[in-house]
């Protein structure tokens, strides 16, 4: 799982990322200049999460001025399903079809 900048996606929806810079498969690694044409990543959204709190503190001496600010960045958590490299056709799901029923007429044909 990876965390990316917040995407307005519903939990469980499929996200396709087509801006891929590097694809590695064991011994073979392909690097883009800057992107790889035809490569994409298919991921499933796991919902929104928030990052760690970052605290900022301003202070000016001798003037009694101080200010404390906190921030938590929202992220979207993605689970990677497939990485499709360049030139590899995407596997399409096999559509199941039902066998047609024989129609029986009154004369038995």
DSSP file (Angstrom, degrees, kcal/mol; ACC not computed):
  #  RESIDUE AA STRUCTURE BP1 BP2  ACC     N-H-->O    O-->H-N    N-H-->O    O-->H-N    TCO  KAPPA ALPHA  PHI   PSI    X-CA   Y-CA   Z-CA
    1    1 A X              0   0    0      0, 0.0     2,-0.3     0, 0.0    78,-0.2   0.000 360.0 360.0 360.0 146.0    0.0    0.0    0.0
    2    2 A X  E     -A   78   0A   0     76,-2.5    76,-3.1    74,-0.0     2,-0.5  -0.939 360.0-132.9-131.5 155.6    1.1    3.5   -0.7
    3    3 A X  E     +A   77   0A   0     -2,-0.3     2,-0.3    74,-0.2    74,-0.2  -0.944  28.8 176.6-108.8 128.4   -0.2    6.9    0.4
    4    4 A X  E     -A   76   0A   0     72,-2.4    72,-2.5    -2,-0.5     3,-0.2  -0.773  43.8 -68.0-121.9 168.4   -0.6    9.6   -2.3
    5    5 A X  E    S-A   75   0A   0     -2,-0.3    70,-0.2    70,-0.2    -1,-0.1  -0.207  78.6 -71.3 -53.7 151.1   -2.0   13.2   -2.3
    6    6 A X        -     0   0    0     68,-1.0     2,-0.4    69,-0.1    -1,-0.2  -0.198  54.1-169.2 -56.2 125.4   -5.7   13.3   -1.6
    7    7 A X        -     0   0    0     -3,-0.2     2,-2.0     2,-0.1    -1,-0.0  -0.916  29.3-123.4-112.8 142.6   -7.8   12.0   -4.5
    8    8 A X        +     0   0    0     -2,-0.4     2,-0.3    68,-0.0    -2,-0.0  -0.497  64.5 136.2 -85.3  70.3  -11.6   12.4   -4.5
    9    9 A X        -     0   0    0     -2,-2.0     2,-0.2     4,-0.0    -2,-0.1  -0.892  55.0-118.0-120.0 147.7  -12.2    8.7   -4.9
   10   10 A X    >   -     0   0    0     -2,-0.3     3,-2.0     1,-0.1    35,-0.2  -0.537  45.0 -89.3 -80.3 148.9  -14.7    6.4   -3.2
   11   11 A X  T 3  S+     0   0    0      1,-0.3    35,-0.2    -2,-0.2    -1,-0.1  -0.363 114.2  18.4 -57.9 132.5  -13.5    3.5   -1.0
   12   12 A X  T 3  S+     0   0    0     33,-2.9    -1,-0.3     1,-0.3     2,-0.1   0.385  92.6 133.0  87.8  -3.4  -13.0    0.4   -3.2
   13   13 A X    <   -     0   0    0     -3,-2.0    32,-2.8    32,-0.1     2,-0.4  -0.453  59.3-111.7 -80.5 157.2  -13.0    2.2   -6.5
   14   14 A X  E     -B   44   0A   0     30,-0.2     2,-0.4    -2,-0.1    30,-0.2  -0.724  28.7-165.0 -92.0 135.0  -10.3    1.5   -9.1
   15   15 A X  E     -B   43   0A   0     28,-3.3    28,-3.0    -2,-0.4     2,-0.5  -0.975   4.7-156.8-121.3 131.2   -7.7    4.1  -10.0
   16   16 A X  E     -B   42   0A   0     -2,-0.4     2,-0.6    26,-0.2    26,-0.2  -0.940   3.9-164.7-109.4 126.5   -5.5    4.0  -13.1
   17   17 A X  E     +B   41   0A   0     24,-2.9    24,-2.5    -2,-0.5    -2,-0.0  -0.943  12.4 173.7-110.8 115.8   -2.2    5.9  -12.9
   18   18 A X        +     0   0    0     -2,-0.6     2,-1.1    22,-0.2    21,-0.2   0.436  56.9  89.7-104.4   0.1   -0.6    6.3  -16.4
   19   19 A X        +     0   0    0     22,-0.1     2,-0.4    16,-0.1    -1,-0.1  -0.718  57.5 164.3 -96.8  84.8    2.3    8.6  -15.4
   20   20 A X        +     0   0    0     -2,-1.1    16,-2.7    16,-0.4    19,-0.1  -0.873  21.7 178.7-108.4 131.7    4.9    5.9  -14.7
   21   21 A X        +     0   0    0     -2,-0.4    11,-2.6     1,-0.3     2,-0.3   0.691  69.1  22.7-103.2 -24.3    8.6    6.7  -14.5
   22   22 A X  E     -D   31   0B   0      9,-0.2     2,-0.4    14,-0.1    -1,-0.3  -0.990  54.0-173.6-150.0 134.5   10.2    3.3  -13.7
   23   23 A X  E     -D   30   0B   0      7,-2.4     7,-3.3    -2,-0.3     2,-0.4  -0.995  11.3-176.5-128.7 125.7    9.1   -0.3  -14.1
   24   24 A X  E     +D   29   0B   0     -2,-0.4     2,-0.3     5,-0.2     5,-0.2  -0.975  12.0 175.2-125.7 137.3   11.2   -3.1  -12.7
   25   25 A X  E >   -D   28   0B   0      3,-3.3     3,-1.7    -2,-0.4     2,-0.7  -0.729  62.8 -72.5-140.4  86.8   10.7   -6.9  -13.0
   26   26 A X  T 3  S+     0   0    0     -2,-0.3    -1,-0.1     1,-0.3     0, 0.0  -0.507 121.4   1.6  67.4-108.5   13.5   -8.9  -11.4
   27   27 A X  T 3  S+     0   0    0     -2,-0.7     2,-0.5    -3,-0.1    -1,-0.3   0.751 121.4  77.2 -83.7 -25.8   16.5   -8.5  -13.7
   28   28 A X  E <   +D   25   0B   0     -3,-1.7    -3,-3.3     2,-0.0     2,-0.4  -0.749  55.5 178.1 -96.3 129.1   14.9   -6.1  -16.2
   29   29 A X  E     -D   24   0B   0     -2,-0.5     2,-0.5    -5,-0.2    -5,-0.2  -0.996  10.5-162.1-129.6 132.3   14.4   -2.4  -15.4
   30   30 A X  E     -D   23   0B   0     -7,-3.3    -7,-2.4    -2,-0.4     2,-0.4  -0.963   6.3-165.9-116.2 127.0   12.9    0.2  -17.7
   31   31 A X  E     -D   22   0B   0     -2,-0.5    -9,-0.2    -9,-0.2     2,-0.1  -0.926  12.3-139.2-113.1 135.6   13.5    3.9  -17.0
   32   32 A X        -     0   0    0    -11,-2.6     2,-0.2    -2,-0.4     4,-0.2  -0.419  17.6-117.8 -89.0 166.0   11.5    6.6  -18.7
   33   33 A X  S    S-     0   0    0      2,-1.1     2,-0.2    -2,-0.1   -12,-0.0  -0.662 101.5 -42.0-129.1  78.0   12.6   10.0  -20.1
   34   34 A X  S    S+     0   0    0     -2,-0.2    -2,-0.4   -13,-0.1     2,-0.3  -0.966 141.0  17.8 -86.1 -19.1   10.8   11.3  -18.0
   35   35 A X  S    S-     0   0    0     -2,-0.2    -2,-1.1    -4,-0.1     2,-0.6  -0.768  70.3-120.9-115.5 160.4    7.8    8.9  -18.5
   36   36 A X    >   -     0   0    0    -16,-2.7     3,-1.1    -2,-0.3   -16,-0.4  -0.874  28.9-131.0 -98.6 122.5    7.3    5.5  -20.0
   37   37 A X  T 3  S+     0   0    0     -2,-0.6     3,-0.1     1,-0.2    50,-0.1  -0.551  88.2  13.0 -73.1 133.5    4.8    5.4  -22.8
   38   38 A X  T 3  S+     0   0    0      1,-0.3     2,-0.3    -2,-0.3    -1,-0.2   0.373  96.8 118.5  86.7  -4.5    2.2    2.6  -22.5
   39   39 A X    <   +     0   0    0     -3,-1.1   -19,-0.4   -21,-0.2     2,-0.3  -0.734  34.2 163.6 -95.4 144.4    2.9    1.7  -18.9
   40   40 A X  E     - C   0  84A   0     44,-2.3    44,-3.0    -2,-0.3     2,-0.4  -0.987  30.0-134.3-154.5 162.4    0.3    2.1  -16.2
   41   41 A X  E     -BC  17  83A   0    -24,-2.5   -24,-2.9    -2,-0.3     2,-0.5  -0.973  13.0-153.9-121.1 131.1   -0.5    1.1  -12.6
   42   42 A X  E     +BC  16  82A   0     40,-2.6    39,-2.7    -2,-0.4    40,-1.8  -0.929  25.5 168.5-107.3 124.5   -4.0   -0.2  -11.6
   43   43 A X  E     -BC  15  80A   0    -28,-3.0   -28,-3.3    -2,-0.5     2,-0.4  -0.890  30.5-129.7-134.5 161.8   -4.8    0.4   -7.9
   44   44 A X  E     -BC  14  79A   0     35,-2.7    35,-2.6    -2,-0.3     2,-0.3  -0.952  27.9-120.8-114.7 132.9   -7.7    0.2   -5.5
   45   45 A X  E     - C   0  78A   0    -32,-2.8   -33,-2.9    -2,-0.4    33,-0.2  -0.543  21.6-173.4 -74.1 131.0   -8.6    3.0   -3.2
   46   46 A X  E     -     0   0A   0     31,-3.4    32,-0.2     1,-0.4     2,-0.1   0.335  50.5 -99.1-104.0   3.2   -8.6    2.1    0.5
   47   47 A X  E     -     0   0A   0     30,-0.5    30,-2.7   -37,-0.2    -1,-0.4  -0.435  51.6 -44.7 107.4 178.0  -10.0    5.5    1.7
   48   48 A X  E     + C   0  76A   0     28,-0.2     2,-0.3    -2,-0.1    28,-0.2  -0.619  48.6 177.8 -90.3 144.7   -8.6    8.7    3.1
   49   49 A X  E     - C   0  75A   0     26,-2.6    26,-3.4    -2,-0.3     2,-0.4  -0.898  22.7-126.5-134.5 165.2   -6.0    8.9    5.9
   50   50 A X  E     - C   0  74A   0     -2,-0.3    24,-0.2    24,-0.2     3,-0.1  -0.935  21.5-130.1-118.5 142.2   -4.2   11.8    7.6
   51   51 A X  E     -     0   0A   0     22,-3.0     3,-0.1    -2,-0.4    -1,-0.1  -0.034  43.5 -64.0 -77.3-177.0   -0.5   12.2    7.9
   52   52 A X  E     -     0   0A   0      1,-0.1    21,-0.5    20,-0.1     2,-0.3  -0.304  60.6 -97.5 -66.8 153.2    1.5   13.0   11.0
   53   53 A X  E     - C   0  72A   0     19,-0.1     2,-0.5    -3,-0.1    19,-0.2  -0.576  33.2-156.1 -77.0 132.6    1.0   16.4   12.7
   54   54 A X  E     - C   0  71A   0     17,-2.7    17,-1.6    -2,-0.3     2,-0.5  -0.945   8.7-156.1-109.3 126.5    3.5   19.1   11.7
   55   55 A X  E     - C   0  70A   0     -2,-0.5     2,-0.4    15,-0.2    15,-0.2  -0.883   8.1-170.2-108.9 132.4    3.9   21.8   14.3
   56   56 A X  E     - C   0  69A   0     13,-3.5    13,-3.3    -2,-0.5     2,-0.4  -0.961   3.8-167.7-119.2 138.4    5.2   25.3   13.4
   57   57 A X  E     - C   0  68A   0     -2,-0.4     2,-0.4    11,-0.2    11,-0.2  -0.984   3.8-165.2-132.5 123.8    6.1   27.8   16.1
   58   58 A X  E     + C   0  67A   0      9,-3.1     9,-2.3    -2,-0.4     2,-0.3  -0.858  14.7 173.0-105.7 142.6    6.8   31.6   15.5
   59   59 A X  E     - C   0  66A   0     -2,-0.4     2,-0.5     7,-0.2     7,-0.2  -0.980  18.5-170.4-152.2 134.6    8.4   33.6   18.2
   60   60 A X  E > > - C   0  65A   0      5,-2.3     5,-1.1    -2,-0.3     3,-0.9  -0.992  27.5-130.8-124.8 125.3    9.8   37.2   18.5
   61   61 A X  T 3 5S+     0   0    0     -2,-0.5    -2,-0.0     1,-0.2     5,-0.0  -0.379  82.5  14.2 -76.5 154.0   11.7   38.0   21.5
   62   62 A X  T 3 5S+     0   0    0      1,-0.1    -1,-0.2    -2,-0.1     0, 0.0   0.448 113.0  75.5  66.7   4.8   11.1   41.1   23.7
   63   63 A X  T < 5S-     0   0    0     -3,-0.9    -2,-0.1     2,-0.2    -1,-0.1   0.370  98.7-121.5-122.4   2.8    7.7   41.7   22.1
   64   64 A X  T   5 +     0   0    0     -4,-0.3     2,-0.5     1,-0.2    -3,-0.1   0.871  63.8 142.7  57.8  40.4    5.6   39.0   23.7
   65   65 A X  E   < + C   0  60A   0     -5,-1.1    -5,-2.3     2,-0.0     2,-0.3  -0.950  12.2 145.7-114.8 125.2    4.7   37.5   20.4
   66   66 A X  E     - C   0  59A   0     -2,-0.5     2,-0.3    -7,-0.2    -7,-0.2  -0.977  18.2-174.1-151.7 149.3    4.4   33.8   19.8
   67   67 A X  E     - C   0  58A   0     -9,-2.3    -9,-3.1    -2,-0.3     2,-0.5  -0.979   8.7-158.6-147.9 130.0    2.1   31.7   17.6
   68   68 A X  E     - C   0  57A   0     -2,-0.3     2,-0.4   -11,-0.2   -11,-0.2  -0.948  13.8-176.4-114.0 126.8    1.8   27.9   17.4
   69   69 A X  E     - C   0  56A   0    -13,-3.3   -13,-3.5    -2,-0.5     2,-0.3  -0.971   4.4-167.4-126.1 136.2    0.3   26.3   14.2
   70   70 A X  E     - C   0  55A   0     -2,-0.4     2,-0.3   -15,-0.2   -15,-0.2  -0.916   5.0-177.3-122.2 151.6   -0.4   22.7   13.5
   71   71 A X  E     - C   0  54A   0    -17,-1.6   -17,-2.7    -2,-0.3     2,-0.4  -0.993  13.5-166.4-149.0 138.7   -1.3   20.9   10.3
   72   72 A X  E     - C   0  53A   0     -2,-0.3     2,-0.3   -19,-0.2   -19,-0.1  -0.979  22.6-139.7-126.4 118.0   -2.2   17.3    9.2
   73   73 A X  E     -     0   0A   0    -21,-0.5   -22,-3.0    -2,-0.4     2,-0.3  -0.572  15.3-129.4 -78.8 131.3   -2.0   16.6    5.5
   74   74 A X  E     - C   0  50A   0     -2,-0.3   -68,-1.0   -24,-0.2     2,-0.3  -0.635  30.9-179.8 -81.1 139.2   -4.8   14.4    4.0
   75   75 A X  E     -AC   5  49A   0    -26,-3.4   -26,-2.6    -2,-0.3     2,-0.5  -0.876  25.7-129.7-129.9 162.8   -3.8   11.4    1.9
   76   76 A X  E     -AC   4  48A   0    -72,-2.5   -72,-2.4    -2,-0.3     2,-0.5  -0.976  22.4-138.7-113.2 129.6   -5.5    8.6   -0.1
   77   77 A X  E     -A    3   0A   0    -30,-2.7   -31,-3.4    -2,-0.5   -30,-0.5  -0.776  21.5-167.6 -91.1 127.3   -4.3    5.1    0.6
   78   78 A X  E     -AC   2  45A   0    -76,-3.1   -76,-2.5    -2,-0.5     2,-0.5  -0.924  14.9-151.3-117.3 139.2   -3.9    2.9   -2.5
   79   79 A X  E     - C   0  44A   0    -35,-2.6   -35,-2.7    -2,-0.4     2,-0.4  -0.953  26.4-127.8-105.7 123.2   -3.4   -0.9   -2.8
   80   80 A X  E     + C   0  43A   0     -2,-0.5   -37,-0.3   -37,-0.2     3,-0.1  -0.567  31.7 172.7 -76.2 125.3   -1.5   -1.8   -6.0
   81   81 A X  E     -     0   0A   0    -39,-2.7     2,-0.3    -2,-0.4   -38,-0.2   0.869  63.1  -3.8 -95.4 -52.6   -3.4   -4.5   -8.0
   82   82 A X  E     - C   0  42A   0    -40,-1.8   -40,-2.6     2,-0.0     2,-0.5  -0.985  48.8-149.9-143.5 151.2   -1.3   -4.6  -11.3
   83   83 A X  E     - C   0  41A   0     -2,-0.3     2,-0.6   -42,-0.2   -42,-0.2  -0.985  19.1-160.5-119.9 117.5    1.6   -3.0  -12.9
   84   84 A X  E     - C   0  40A   0    -44,-3.0   -44,-2.3    -2,-0.5     3,-0.1  -0.880   9.8-150.5-104.3 117.3    1.3   -3.0  -16.7
   85   85 A X    >   -     0   0    0     -2,-0.6     3,-1.3   -46,-0.2     2,-0.1  -0.202  34.8 -73.1 -79.3 173.2    4.6   -2.5  -18.5
   86   86 A X  T 3  S+     0   0    0      1,-0.2    -1,-0.2   -47,-0.1   -48,-0.2  -0.434 116.9  14.1 -69.1 138.5    5.0   -0.9  -22.0
   87   87 A X  T 3  S+     0   0    0      1,-0.2     2,-0.6    -2,-0.1    -1,-0.2   0.437  95.0 120.4  80.2  -1.3    3.9   -3.1  -24.9
   88   88 A X    <   -     0   0    0     -3,-1.3    -1,-0.2   -50,-0.2     2,-0.1  -0.863  63.0-130.3 -99.0 122.2    2.1   -5.5  -22.7
   89   89 A X        -     0   0    0     -2,-0.6     2,-0.2     1,-0.1    -4,-0.1  -0.439  27.5-107.9 -70.6 142.7   -1.6   -5.8  -23.6
   90   90 A X        -     0   0    0     -2,-0.1     2,-0.5     1,-0.1    -1,-0.1  -0.502  32.4-114.2 -72.6 136.1   -3.9   -5.4  -20.6
   91   91 A X        -     0   0    0     -2,-0.2     2,-0.4    -3,-0.0    -1,-0.1  -0.583  31.0-151.6 -72.0 120.9   -5.6   -8.7  -19.6
   92   92 A X        -     0   0    0     -2,-0.5     2,-0.0     1,-0.1     3,-0.0  -0.767  22.9-107.0 -94.4 139.6   -9.3   -8.3  -20.3
   93   93 A X        -     0   0    0     -2,-0.4     2,-0.4     1,-0.1    -1,-0.1  -0.366  35.2-111.2 -65.9 142.3  -11.7  -10.3  -18.1
   94   94 A X        -     0   0    0      1,-0.1     2,-0.6    -2,-0.0    -1,-0.1  -0.603  28.6-135.0 -76.5 126.4  -13.3  -13.3  -19.9
   95   95 A X        -     0   0    0     -2,-0.4     2,-0.4    -3,-0.0    -1,-0.1  -0.722  15.3-137.5 -86.7 123.3  -17.0  -12.6  -20.3
   96   96 A X        -     0   0    0     -2,-0.6     2,-0.4     0, 0.0    -1,-0.0  -0.637  20.6-166.0 -81.9 133.2  -19.1  -15.6  -19.4
   97   97 A X        -     0   0    0     -2,-0.4     2,-0.3     3,-0.0     3,-0.0  -0.905  16.3-125.5-118.8 149.1  -21.9  -16.4  -21.8
   98   98 A X        -     0   0    0     -2,-0.4     2,-0.2     1,-0.1     3,-0.0  -0.660  29.3-108.5 -90.1 147.2  -24.8  -18.7  -21.2
   99   99 A X        -     0   0    0     -2,-0.3     2,-0.2     1,-0.1    -1,-0.1  -0.534  40.3-109.4 -71.4 139.4  -25.6  -21.5  -23.7
  100  100 A X        -     0   0    0     -2,-0.2     2,-0.3     1,-0.1    -1,-0.1  -0.485  30.9-122.1 -72.7 138.8  -28.7  -20.7  -25.7
  101  101 A X        -     0   0    0     -2,-0.2     2,-0.3     1,-0.1    -1,-0.1  -0.573  24.2-113.9 -80.4 141.1  -31.7  -22.9  -24.8
  102  102 A X        -     0   0    0     -2,-0.3     2,-0.6     1,-0.1    -1,-0.1  -0.587  29.1-131.9 -73.2 134.3  -33.3  -24.9  -27.5
  103  103 A X        -     0   0    0     -2,-0.3     2,-0.6     6,-0.1    -1,-0.1  -0.782  16.5-153.8 -92.1 124.1  -36.7  -23.7  -28.2
  104  104 A X        -     0   0    0     -2,-0.6     2,-0.1     5,-0.1    -2,-0.0  -0.860  10.6-158.8 -99.9 124.3  -39.3  -26.4  -28.3
  105  105 A X    >   -     0   0    0     -2,-0.6     3,-1.4     1,-0.1     0, 0.0  -0.413  33.7 -99.3 -95.2 175.9  -42.4  -25.7  -30.5
  106  106 A X  T 3  S+     0   0    0      1,-0.3    -1,-0.1    -2,-0.1    -2,-0.0   0.822 121.4  56.3 -65.5 -31.2  -45.8  -27.4  -30.3
  107  107 A X  T 3  S-     0   0    0      1,-0.1    -1,-0.3     0, 0.0    -3,-0.0   0.482 116.5-112.4 -82.7   0.6  -45.0  -29.7  -33.2
  108  108 A X    <         0   0    0     -3,-1.4    -2,-0.1     1,-0.0    -1,-0.1   0.521 360.0 360.0  87.8   5.6  -41.9  -31.0  -31.4
  109  109 A X              0   0    0     -5,-0.0    -6,-0.1     0, 0.0    -3,-0.1   0.451 360.0 360.0 -86.1 360.0  -39.3  -29.6  -33.8
